[in-house]
Amino acid sequence: MQPVFETERLRLRPFELTDARTVQELAGDIAVARTTLSSPIPTRSKRQSSG
């Protein structure tokens, strides 16, 4: 089991499968991608491009 670090304003924990949708949405947000050095350029998800 990996450690969880908590303060009054922050909680760091390992990723969980339930985080996948949120991570996908954040990775597709250009404003988030611009401030994340290791993020690839956002692409549209299948859900977004089919509409």
ABEGO torsion letter per residue (X at the ends): XBBBBBBAABBBBBBBAAAAAAAAAAAABAAAAAABAABBBBBBBAAAAAX
